[in-house]
Amino acid sequence: MTEETEHSRERSLAPALVFVGVVVAAVGSLGAPLITSVATTFDVSLSSAQWTLTLALATGAVTTPILGRLGSGPHRRAAILGTLGVVSVGGVLTALPLSFAWLLIGRAAQGVGLALTSMLMGVAREHLSTPRSASTISLLAVASTAGVGVGYPLSGLLTEHGGIRAAYGFGAAIAVLALVVALKVVPAATRNRATRMDIPGALALSLALAPVLILVSETALWTSRPWTAVSLAVAAGAAAVLWVRVELASSAPLVDLRLLRHRTVIGANCALFLSGIGMYLLLTIVTRYAQTPASAGYGFGLDVFAAGLVLVPFSVFGFLAGKLVPRVLDRVGPGSALTVSALIVLVALAVFADARAGIGELYAVMAVLGFGVGSFSAAVPAVVLAVVPSEETSSAMSINQVVRSIGFAFGSAIGGLVLAAGTNASSTFPAEQSYTSAAWVGIAVSAAAAVTSATALRRRAASGPSTSAG
């Protein structure tokens, strides 16, 4: 292959991978801003409508390690195309005038797309030059989070003018477009190492993750059906223990837990989990605050579309950070970048806790949060992949995606619990002070993420330098 041909392939492959990453993130997040509209359209409760988001998150978390393992073998291209096919079919089911049950099935299928990011990273690491690979992997990590802000305003606008079917129809259309793009540009894996699928490990992991996501998404279970909640928690713990035993005994594990023995990898994942809680907690309470009517004594009474626009700075500054961070990683080191990023998220939470009287302040908070989330997401792959073999890229990053998803779910749940605790029985909306309390919880968690990152950096420095991701 000539140098010109190689350069041409890089120019088309890198943006195509990022485009697909943005699409699956945006499609996966479509459930969040449409929950109220779904409840009204299908005449179901808000808690039932919440499942349009919960199911997408659950299927994404469960299938991520499975697809990550497939992405480490020769069938990666087929797995990517097959996954986008499932997402496209799910999009069609959500757009057709079918029952609520079919909508849930469609959303579950769309959630599978959230597992694509780790496989796309594997393609970038294998088929792009080292500098281009590192920057593309960083942007893919950012796209998996900042892409959320792309879906919110668009889905809100389409819902207002054409109903929820229009919003879901748009999701189906861009999923098909992503499939066409991937079909044209995603190359086959060059490694011929056969990939054995760890079915027992996949089942055990599903049994462990599903109850956790249900518990953190359906927080009312802890008060309305405490024994059910306790039973789910016990089942999740037992399944997690079983999964670890199965993986350690397997010659071809779904997730190579030996990768987690490295202190750097453990530290990065712990920091990612904690930071994910703070990130999504703030994202959740800001959008809720913006939609609260002024009659409550605070809030701006924004509709779905206007509230979605508040998240535009989150996406813009997230992608900006994704472009800037790879250029400074060699100077400051990915560990330091993680610590600083966690502190930026902390600053965003602190600003919201103290200043939210005007809509402009919410835009500023989202801009700061977006930059913190983007820089954190861009730095994590550099930390992890520096100590992970190239052939294990998809599998290792799938672990990160699961940890991040669980952190996001916990952040959303914790924010909701704090606000619920501050809501009087006679009131529809929580007291404004509850938002301050929720922000301070996020500050504490983000501070813990910064300390964890700094500790991981110190241990990594003590163990000697390592190569950069890519």
Residue, then its C-alpha position, 0 to 999 in steps of 0.5 A: m500500500t502506497e503512502e498516499t493510499e494509506h493517508s487517504r484511508e486514514r482521512s476517511l476511516a478516522p472521521a467515519l469511526v467518530f461519526v458512527g460513535v456519535v450516532v450510537a451515543a445519540v440514538g442510545s440517549l433518545g429515551a431520556p428527553l422523550i420519557t414524558s412524551v412517551a408516557t402521554t402518548f402511550d398512556v403509561s406511567l412515568s416509571s413505565a416510560q422510564w424503561t425506554l431509557t433503562l432498557a437501552l442502558a441495560t442492553g448496552a452494558v450487558t452486550t459491551p463485554i460480549l462485543g468487546r471480545l468479538g472485537s478482539g478477533p477476526h470477526r470484528r467487522a461482521a460484529i460492527l455491521g451486525t450491531l449497527g443492523v440490530v440498532s437500525v431494526g430497533g430504530v424502525l420498531t420505535a418509529l412504527p405505530l406499534s404498541f408500547a411493548w414493541l417500543l421497549i423491544g426497539r429501545a432494547a435493540q438500540g441500546v446494543g449500539l452503546a457497546l460499539t465504542s470499544m470495537l471502534m477503538g480496536v479498529a482505530r488502534e489496528h488500522l491507523s498510524t500511532p498519532r492518528s490512532a491516539s487522537t481518534i480513540s480519544l474522540l471516540a471516548v468523548a463521543s460516547t459521552a458528549g454525543v448525548g448532548v447531540g440527541y437531546p435538542l434534536s429529539g426535543l425539536l422533532t417531538e414538538h413538531g412531529g411527535i415521538r415517532a418523528a424523533y425515533g424515526f430520525g434515530a432510525a434514519i441516522a442508524v441506517l446511515a451509520l451502517v452504510v458508512a461502516l459498510k464502506v469504510v470499516p476494514a476487516a481485522t488483520r489478526n487471525r486469532a480465533t475468538r471463543m465466546d465465553i457463554p457462561g461468563a456472558l450469562a453470569l455477567s448479564l445476571a449481575l449487571a441487569p439487577v444493578l441497573i434496575l435498582v439504580s434506575e427504579t429507585a422507588l423500589w427501595t421504598s415501595r418494595p424493599w424486599t424486592a430491592v434487597s432480593l435484586a441486590v443479593a442476586a446481583g452480588a451472587a451473580a458477580v461472584l459467580w462471574v469472577r469465578v467463571e472468568l478466572a477458570s476460563s481459558a478464553p474469558l469474556v473479560d480477561l480479569r488479568l488486565l485488572r491486576h495492573r494498578t494503573v488499570i484499576g485506578a483508571n476504572c475506579a476514577l472513571f466510575l466515581s467521576g461518572i457519578g458526578m458527571y451524570l448527577l450534574l447532567t441530570i439535575v441541570t436538565r431537571y432544574a431547567q424544566t422546572p416552572a418558575s411557579a415553583g420559586y425557581g427554575f426556567g420552565l423550559d420545554v424539551f427542545a429548549a432544555g436540550l439546547v442547554l446541553v449543546p455547550f456540553s457537547v461542543f466543549g466536550f469535543l473541543a477537549g477531545k481534540l485538545v487533550p491528546r496534544v498535551l498528554d505527552r507533556v502532562g501525562p494521562g494520569s495528571a490529565l485525569t486528575v485535572s479533569a476530575l477537578i474541572v467536573l468538581v468546579a462545574l458542580a461547585v458553580f451550579a451549587d452557588a450560581r444558577a439564577g440565570i439561564g446563562e449560568l446553566y450554559a456556563v455550567m454545561a460548558v465547564l462540565g463538557f470540557g471536564v467530561g471530554s478531557f477525562s474521556a480522552a485521557v482514560p484510553a491513554v492510561v489503560l491502553a499504555v499497559v494493555p496489549s494491542e490485541e486486547t484493545s476492544s476487550a479492555m475498553s469494553i470494561n471501561q464502557v461498562v464501568r462508565s455506564i454503571g457510574f452514569a446510572f448511579g449518578s442519575a439515581i443519586g441525583g434523583l434520590v436527593l431531590a426526592a428526599g427534598t420534595n414535600a408530600s404536598s409539593t410536586f417539585p423539590a425544594e431548591q436547596s435540594y439541588t444544592s445538596a445534590a451538587w455537594v454530593g457530586i462535589a464529594v464524589s468528584a473529589a474522590a475521583a481526583v484523589t483516586s486519579a492522583t494515586a493511580l498516577r503516583r503508582r504508575a510513575a513509581s513503576g516506570p514510564s510506558t508507551s502511549a496508547g496506540 
